[in-house]
Amino acid sequence: MEKSDKDWKKILTPEQFEICRNKGTEHPFSGKYNYCKEKGIYKCVCCGVDLFSSDTKFDSGTGWPSFWEPIKNNVKSETDTSYDMLRIEVMCKNCNAHLGHVFDDGPITYKPGYCINSASLKLEKSLSCFLKVIPKLPEY
C-alpha cells in the first residue's frame, strides 16, 4: 500500500502520523488502549487490517497495550537499532505502519510480548460488547 506523506496526513491525526509513519512512540501509560478490557479486534489505524485479538492482550506493566500473538501473518518485524538499542520493530504487513516492538523478556507465559502504540490501533468491538448495553425487552 503506497501513499505519500501528504495522503497519510489527510487521514491520520498528527499523533498517528508521527507514530505510524515516522516510527514515533507514545509516552508510556498514555495510550487509550493500555487499560482497555473491551473485547474485539485491534486493527491497523492506517489500513484497517486485523492485527491483534483482545483474547491475546495482557497487562505487561510496560505502559503500552501488549499482546502475545498477532492475527495470522498480518504483522512483520525487522531489526531496529535506533537510540543505540537493539530491538525488534513490529509493523503492519499491509501498509508498513510502525506499531511498536516485540520483546522476548516478558513472563514465560507471554513470550514474546508485542508492545504496541495505542495510536497505531483501532479497536473494532465485538458484538458481545454491544449486547451488554442493549436493554432486554419485557416478554408478554
C-alpha positions as CSV (number, residue, x, y, z in Angstrom):
1,M,0.0,0.0,0.0
2,E,1.7,3.1,-1.2
3,K,0.7,6.6,-0.1
4,S,2.5,9.8,0.1
5,D,3.0,11.6,3.4
6,K,0.5,14.2,2.2
7,D,-2.1,11.5,1.7
8,W,-1.4,9.9,5.1
9,K,-1.7,13.3,6.8
10,K,-5.2,13.7,5.3
11,I,-6.4,10.5,7.1
12,L,-4.3,10.4,10.3
13,T,-4.2,12.6,13.3
14,P,-0.8,14.3,13.9
15,E,0.0,11.8,16.7
16,Q,-1.0,8.8,14.5
17,F,1.1,10.1,11.6
18,E,4.2,10.6,13.9
19,I,3.9,7.1,15.3
20,C,2.8,5.1,12.3
21,R,4.7,6.8,9.5
22,N,7.7,8.3,11.4
23,K,8.3,5.4,13.8
24,G,7.5,7.5,16.9
25,T,6.2,6.3,20.2
26,E,3.6,7.5,22.7
27,H,4.5,8.1,26.3
28,P,4.1,5.0,28.5
29,F,0.7,4.7,30.2
30,S,-0.8,7.5,28.0
31,G,-2.5,5.4,25.2
32,K,-6.2,4.9,25.2
33,Y,-5.9,1.1,24.9
34,N,-3.3,0.5,27.6
35,Y,-6.0,-0.3,30.2
36,C,-8.8,-1.3,27.8
37,K,-10.5,-4.5,28.7
38,E,-13.2,-4.5,25.9
39,K,-13.4,-7.5,23.6
40,G,-12.8,-7.2,19.9
41,I,-10.2,-7.0,17.2
42,Y,-7.4,-4.4,17.1
43,K,-6.9,-3.2,13.6
44,C,-4.3,-1.1,11.9
45,V,-5.3,2.6,12.1
46,C,-3.8,3.3,8.7
47,C,-5.3,0.5,6.5
48,G,-7.8,-1.4,8.7
49,V,-6.0,-4.8,8.6
50,D,-6.7,-7.1,11.6
51,L,-3.6,-7.1,13.8
52,F,-4.4,-8.5,17.3
53,S,-7.3,-10.1,19.2
54,S,-8.3,-8.8,22.6
55,D,-8.1,-12.5,23.6
56,T,-4.3,-12.3,23.3
57,K,-4.0,-9.0,25.2
58,F,-2.2,-8.9,28.6
59,D,-1.0,-6.4,31.2
60,S,2.8,-6.3,30.7
61,G,3.2,-3.3,33.1
62,T,5.2,-1.5,30.4
63,G,2.6,1.2,29.7
64,W,1.7,0.0,26.2
65,P,-1.0,-2.4,25.2
66,S,0.7,-5.8,25.0
67,F,-0.3,-8.9,23.1
68,W,1.3,-12.4,23.0
69,E,0.3,-13.2,19.4
70,P,-0.7,-11.3,16.2
71,I,-3.5,-12.4,13.9
72,K,-2.4,-14.6,11.0
73,N,0.7,-13.2,9.3
74,N,-0.5,-9.6,9.3
75,V,2.4,-8.3,11.3
76,K,6.1,-8.2,10.2
77,S,9.2,-7.4,12.0
78,E,12.7,-6.1,11.4
79,T,15.8,-5.2,13.5
80,D,15.7,-1.7,15.0
81,T,19.0,-0.1,16.1
82,S,17.7,3.4,16.8
83,Y,18.7,5.2,20.0
84,D,21.7,2.9,20.3
85,M,19.4,0.0,21.3
86,L,18.9,-3.4,19.7
87,R,15.2,-4.1,19.4
88,I,12.7,-5.8,17.0
89,E,10.3,-3.4,15.4
90,V,6.8,-4.5,14.6
91,M,5.0,-3.2,11.5
92,C,1.7,-3.8,9.7
93,K,2.5,-6.2,6.8
94,N,0.0,-4.5,4.6
95,C,1.0,-0.8,4.8
96,N,4.3,-0.8,6.8
97,A,2.8,1.3,9.6
98,H,5.1,1.3,12.7
99,L,3.2,-0.4,15.5
100,G,5.7,-0.9,18.3
101,H,8.3,-3.5,19.3
102,V,8.3,-7.2,20.3
103,F,10.3,-8.3,23.3
104,D,11.3,-11.8,24.5
105,D,12.0,-10.8,28.1
106,G,8.5,-10.9,29.5
107,P,6.9,-13.5,31.7
108,I,7.3,-17.0,30.3
109,T,3.5,-17.3,29.8
110,Y,3.5,-14.3,27.4
111,K,6.7,-14.7,25.4
112,P,7.1,-12.9,23.0
113,G,5.4,-9.7,24.1
114,Y,4.2,-7.3,21.4
115,C,4.2,-3.8,23.0
116,I,2.1,-1.7,20.6
117,N,1.3,2.0,20.5
118,S,-2.4,2.7,21.0
119,A,-2.2,5.4,18.3
120,S,-1.4,2.8,15.7
121,L,-4.6,0.7,16.6
122,K,-8.3,1.0,16.2
123,L,-10.5,-1.4,18.3
124,E,-13.4,-2.9,16.5
125,K,-15.5,-4.1,19.4
126,S,-17.1,-7.5,19.3
127,L,-20.8,-7.8,19.1
128,S,-20.9,-9.1,22.7
129,C,-19.7,-5.7,23.9
130,F,-22.8,-4.1,22.4
131,L,-25.2,-6.7,23.6
132,K,-24.3,-5.8,27.2
133,V,-25.7,-2.3,26.8
134,I,-28.9,-3.2,24.9
135,P,-31.7,-3.4,27.4
136,K,-33.7,-6.7,27.5
137,L,-37.3,-6.1,26.5
138,P,-40.0,-7.5,28.7
139,E,-41.8,-10.6,27.4
140,Y,-45.6,-10.5,27.0
